[in-house]
Amino acid sequence: MQALAERLETFVTGRALEGAQLLSFSSLKTFSPRVEDLYGQTLNAITRRAKYLVWAFAGGTRIVVHLSQAGRVDVEEPPKTTRPRGSVVRFIFSGPSDLGVGPPVAVGERAVLVREYGTQRKASWWVLAPGDDGPLEGLGPEPDSPEFAELIRTSTSTRRLHSDLRDQRVVAGIGRGWGDDISHRARLSPFASLGSLSAEERERLLAATTSVLDEALALERRRTGGLSEAKLGGRFAVHGRFGQPCPTPGCGDAMRRVAFESYEMTYCASCQTGGKVLADRRLSRLLK
């Protein structure tokens, strides 16, 4: 999401919002301010908070976009008139662009199309008045912040580690995918709790969080354009790689998984749990 925010900022920042085509009625979660109130206003910046894209306009109003699990973004120049399957909203921008050489140059319109693959249709967006944090309220600290480091070093949480890492109210912006990779690199059981970790294990967790996310951001920054692929697998070293060899040099054991109602967690028993196989309802049913 950070790399996507950076790409979109380069694409449309400094332009005026000329239109917003609502292509999925249920995706807009606010009714005031109206998005029409932003027409003609300049987009000052696109940033990220947790897994939300935050579009800041000159008047202080913000548009916040959450792509959910299967949301994707296309950039269009010029804007298209088609309505691809799963379309959520199309934001159309226009206005002068200062290229840094000579006087400002008039440029054509550009658009950002949010679309959603799959069937859940949970991608959403909000128009927030100044001072209104909407869905951003109550989010935990970012994983590169001093507050996050303090949390990891002092937490007495008894929840499973994978639960805390994917809970946006505890830490914002990790989620289950990178949570699997972080736990694996830190050589920690996803079923351990923060409160049970030693000081050395907590420092391993902090170091793993930094390195995994830094490497992921460097990789995503090499992507061009939007984020339109239907499937974004292959980014993770561990997550989603059940049955494949563990990537730890010298290990190579088959990766295992724990299935939950709507997702699964991947881990290496040899590297993370001392060889113990974690309880999995799917495996338990097979053994009955």
N, C-alpha and C positions, 0 to 999 in steps of 0.2 A: 504493500500500500504506500509506503514511503516513496519508492521509486516511481510508482504510478503518479502520485501527487506531483513529483518533480517534473515528469514528462508533460503532464497536463498543464502545469503552471507555465512551462515554456511555450506551450501551444496556444493558450488563450489569455494569459494574464495581460492586462493593459487594454483589453478590448471591452466593448460595451455589450451587455446581454441584450439581444434583440428579440429573443423569443424562447419559449419553453413549450415543447409539444408533449403533452401528457399522453403517453401511449399505453399506460396501465393505470386505470383510475385509482385502484387501491394502494398504489405505491406512494402517493403523496399523503403524508401523515399530519399536515397542518392546514389550516384554512386562513390564518391571519398571522403575519402579513401575507398578502397575495403575491404570487410570483410575478404577476403583472406589474406590481409596484417597483420591481427591480429593472424593468425594461428601460434601457438607456443609461443605466448605471455601470460604472467601470468595475471590472473584476480586479481587485488589488493583489490577491494572492490565493493560491491553493495550498493548503497544508494538510497534515494528517493528525488525527487524535485517535489512538487505538486503531480500530479498523474502519474508521470513518474518514471520508474526504471532506474537508472543510473549505468552502469557497467564500472568501471574505470580500464584500463589496464596499465601495467608497463610502456609502452612507452608514456603515456599521452593521447592516443586515447580512446574515450568512445563509448560504444553502449548505446543508449537511447531507451527504450521500453515504448510504451503507449498502455495499454490494451483496451482503449475505454470503452464503457458501458458493453459489453458482453464478453470481453476478459478474459481468465483464464490461469492458469499455471499448468502444471504437471511436477513433478520431476521424473526422470527415472534412475534406477540403476539396471542393466546396461542399456544403451540407447536402445530404441526400433527401429525397422525398419518400423513399421506401420505408416500409414498416416490417423489419425482419422479425422472425419468430422470437418471442420472448422480449420484445422491446418494452422498455420501462419509461424512459423519457429522453428527449433530445433537446439539448441546450444549444442555441444558435448565438454565435458571437460575431460582431463586426467592429469596425472602427479602425483608426489609424494605427500604424505600427512604426515605432522609431527603430530603424535598423542600425542606428549608431553611425551611419555614414550619410552626411548631408541632411536635408530636411526630412521630416516625417513623410512616409510613403503610404498612400492609401492602399489598402489590401482588401481582398475579397473576404466573404464570410467564411467562418469555420464553425464546426459543430462537434459536440461531444455526445455520443449516443450511449446510454446505459441500457444494457440488455441482460437477460437472465436465461441461462440454460437450465435444463431439468424441469421439474414439475412443481416445485415448492412455492415459487413466486414470493419470495420474502425480501427481495431488494426494495429499499425504501429511501425516501428523501424528505427533508424538512426545510421549511423556510423560517428562519429564526430571527426575531427582532433583537436589537442590541440588548445585551444583558440576559437574554434567554439562552440557556445551555441545552435545552431540550434533551435529546438522548445522550448527550455528553456528560450530563450531571451524574455524579456518583462513580465515574470510572476510576480505576486504580492508577498508580503511578506508571509512567513509561519505563520500559526495561533498561534504558540508558540513563536513568535519573538517580540522584543521590537517595531519593526516597525509596526507590526499589532496592538499592543496596542495603539500606537500613532495615527494610522489611525482611529481606532474606537473612540478614545477620542476627535478627532479634526475634523473629516470629516464633510463637509457640503453637502454631496451628496444628491440629490433630487430623486435618483432612489429608487425603491422599495427595501426593505431590502433583500428579497429573491434573487433579481437580483444581488446585490453586493456580497452576500455570495457565489453564484455559479459562479461568474465571476473570472476565474483564473488570469486575469490581475489585479484584485483588491486584492484578497486574494487567495493564492495558496493552494489547497488541501482540501477544504471543500466540494464543490459541493452541489447538490440539496438535497441529502439524509440527510446528516448530517446538512445541512442548515435548513431543516424542524425541526429536533430534537433540534437544538440550539435555534431557534426562539421560539419553544414551551417551552423549559425549562426557557428561559429568560422572558417568558410571554409577548412577543412582537408580534404585528401584522406583518405578512410577507409583508404586503403592506405599512408598515411605512417606512420612509426614515431615513438614518443615521443622516441627517441634522436636523430632527425634534425631535430626542431623547434628553431627559434630561440627565444631568450628571449621575444621579442614574441609568437610563435605560441603558446607555452606559456601566457602570460597571457591571450591570446584564448580559449584552450581553457578555462581556469579561469573566466573571465567568462561564457562561453557555458554552461558546466555549471550555474553558479549561476542564471543568468536563465531557462534552459529549465526547470529543475526547480522553481524558485520559481513560475513561471507555471503549470506543470502542477499543482502542489499547490493553488494558489489556485483553479484550475478544478475540481479534484476535490472540494475542500471545499464546493462549491456543490451537489454531488450529495446526495440525501437517501436515507435508508434504507440498504440493503445495497449489494451490487454484483452484481446478478443478471442483467444483460444478457448475452445469449449472445455478442454481438460488441461490443467496446469501441472500434471504429475511430472516427476523427474527432478523436481527441485529439492526434494528431501533425501537425506542420506538413509533415514530409517522409516519414517512415516509412510504407510501404505506399501511397504516392501515385505509383507508377510511371506515367509517361505524362502526368501532370497538369503544369500550368505551375509552374515554380519560384516559391515565394512571395516571394523577394527582390524588393523594389521595383526596377523597371527591368530585371529579367531576363526572367522568363516562359518561359525555355527548358523543354522537356519534361524531366521528371525521368527518370533512368535507374536501372537496378538491376543488381545482381550476385547471381546465384542460387547458393546453396549447397545441400547435400543436404537440410536440413530447414528452411531459412529463406532470406530474401533481404534484401539491404541496398539502400537507396535513397539516391541522391545527385544533385547537379546538376553536370554536367561544367563548365559555364561558371563557376560560383561556387567550385567546390572543387578542380578538377584542371586548371585552365588550358585547358579544352576537350578534354582527353584522355579518351577512353572507356576505362574500366577493363575488364580481361579478364573475360569472363563465359562460363562453360561452356555455358550455354543458347544464347547468341548464337553461340558458335563452332560448335555443332552445326548451327545453322540455315544458317550460311555454307558448310558443307562440301558 
